[in-house]
Amino acid sequence: MRVAKRAALLCVAIAVASAGAMGTATNAYAGGSRLPDVKFHLKTLSWDPHTGNVMVTARVRCTGKGSFRWEVGIQQKVRARASANVPCDGDGFLASIELHSRNGRFHPGAADLTRGIIICGQDVCIGTESIEKTRIPPPGHTH
């Protein structure tokens, strides 16, 4: 890959990251490829005491030609990670991912939350990811 194309990809990744830390990416270009317009906003985190699973809900929308996937993970003494594809049809909606650990249960309290997005145009994909401290709320509450 030529240096100019790498620089263009880096500029697009910085533009997406600076558009609200995975909030909105609008009309970005990478190496001549137009990326779809994407909105992603993490809304709630809730815990199910019966299963020990964590439900993560986000408002998502993708408009234009391409694809969009959001990813989320939670880590305490146990961890889980999952992703979901969003159709690029212009319809915004609430999407949820249920995280269940294969080696134990989540519990209310401190946790590391990883979230990311991958946006693809015709011939290029870009992505960004962040890790932040959060709290898994007790039953009946959302965060």
LUMSELO-609809 format. One record per residue (C-alpha): residue number from 1; x, y, z. Coordinates in steps of 0.001 Angstrom, whole numbers. Each point is the difference from the previous one (the first is absolute). Layout:
BEGIN
PT  pos       c1       c2       c3
PT  NUM        X        Y        Z
...
//
This chain:
BEGIN
PT  pos       c1       c2       c3
PT    1        0        0        0
PT    2     1406     3377     -932
PT    3      719     2652     2629
PT    4    -2633     2369    -1485
PT    5    -2738    -2625      341
PT    6     1080     -775     3579
PT    7     -140     3706      829
PT    8    -3501      259    -1503
PT    9    -1192    -2986     2062
PT   10     1518     1491     3141
PT   11    -1719     3348     -657
PT   12    -3362    -1737     -399
PT   13      517    -2010     3197
PT   14      861     3201     1879
PT   15    -3038     1768    -1483
PT   16    -2312    -2807     1096
PT   17     1508     -188     3479
PT   18     -164     3757      467
PT   19    -3641      126    -1136
PT   20    -1128     -806     3498
PT   21     1968    -3087      985
PT   22    -2062    -2302    -2155
PT   23    -2989     2293     -108
PT   24     -356     1042    -3633
PT   25     2022     -472    -3157
PT   26    -1260     2082    -2901
PT   27     1080      -21    -3639
PT   28     3547    -1158      734
PT   29     2287     -901    -2878
PT   30     2838    -2494        6
PT   31     2154     -532    -3050
PT   32    -2843     1244    -2220
PT   33    -2651    -2214     1614
PT   34    -3060     1634     1546
PT   35    -1049    -1517     3306
PT   36    -3612     -239     1169
PT   37    -1353     2504     2546
PT   38     -135    -1684     3409
PT   39    -1509      910     3354
PT   40      792    -2024     3123
PT   41     -963      949     3539
PT   42      244    -2411     2929
PT   43    -3244      413     1986
PT   44     -293    -2514     2850
PT   45     1728    -2780     1853
PT   46    -2131    -2368     2098
PT   47      626    -3181     1985
PT   48    -2219    -3069      254
PT   49      364    -1576     3484
PT   50    -1491    -3324    -1190
PT   51     2546     -607    -2756
PT   52     2874     2282     1002
PT   53      -27     1402    -3555
PT   54      418     3657     -930
PT   55    -2225     1638    -2635
PT   56     1491     2943    -1923
PT   57    -2332     2196    -2061
PT   58     1057     2629    -2538
PT   59    -1703     2327    -2471
PT   60     1425     -758    -3450
PT   61     -500     1203    -3579
PT   62     1868     -523    -3256
PT   63     -768     1839    -3237
PT   64     1748     -482    -3334
PT   65     1873    -2736    -1816
PT   66     2057    -2223     2247
PT   67     -269    -1809     3288
PT   68      157      774     3703
PT   69      638    -2262     2997
PT   70       84      920     3682
PT   71     1778    -2011     2664
PT   72     -141      -24     3762
PT   73     1728    -1889     2792
PT   74      -88      -96     3801
PT   75     2752    -1239     2296
PT   76      -60     -661     3736
PT   77     1446    -3263     1334
PT   78    -1788    -1481    -3013
PT   79     -374     1519    -3447
PT   80    -2113     -101    -3135
PT   81       10     1733    -3366
PT   82    -2487       96    -2882
PT   83     -874     2024    -3098
PT   84    -2989      793    -2193
PT   85     -354     1151    -3604
PT   86    -2142     3028     -840
PT   87    -1711      231    -3405
PT   88      917     3136    -1958
PT   89    -3609      858     -843
PT   90     -258     3372     1767
PT   91    -2320    -1260     2731
PT   92     1111      818     3524
PT   93     -950    -2424     2756
PT   94      922    -1339     3430
PT   95     2187    -3094     -220
PT   96      968    -2256     2898
PT   97     2778    -2476      595
PT   98     -190    -2466     2893
PT   99     3382     -879     1482
PT  100      351    -3341     1741
PT  101     3255    -1357     1305
PT  102      800    -3635     -655
PT  103     2049     -301     3183
PT  104    -2129     1679     2682
PT  105    -2525     2735      746
PT  106      179     3772      -32
PT  107     -895     1853     3210
PT  108     -958     3603      785
PT  109     3030     2223      522
PT  110     3101     1241    -1766
PT  111      768    -1288    -3493
PT  112     2014      857    -3093
PT  113    -2185      787    -3011
PT  114     1437     -332    -3509
PT  115    -1966     1435    -2912
PT  116      867      402    -3621
PT  117    -1286      505    -3506
PT  118     1091    -1191    -3432
PT  119    -1177     1953    -3060
PT  120      596    -1292    -3528
PT  121     -301     1737    -3358
PT  122      553    -1585    -3401
PT  123     3689     -719      371
PT  124     1045      968     3512
PT  125    -1039     -596     3605
PT  126      860     2089     3023
PT  127     -576     -656     3665
PT  128      449     1447     3419
PT  129     -193    -1402     3500
PT  130       23     1434     3508
PT  131      272    -1474     3481
PT  132    -1546     1761     2976
PT  133     -818     -655     3621
PT  134    -3690     -511      740
PT  135    -2294    -1601     2556
PT  136    -2394    -2863     -571
PT  137    -3177     1232     1712
PT  138    -1952    -2009     2587
PT  139    -3304    -1669     -981
PT  140    -2727     2374    -1144
PT  141     2454     2778     -906
PT  142     1713      944    -3237
PT  143     3233     1865     -543
//
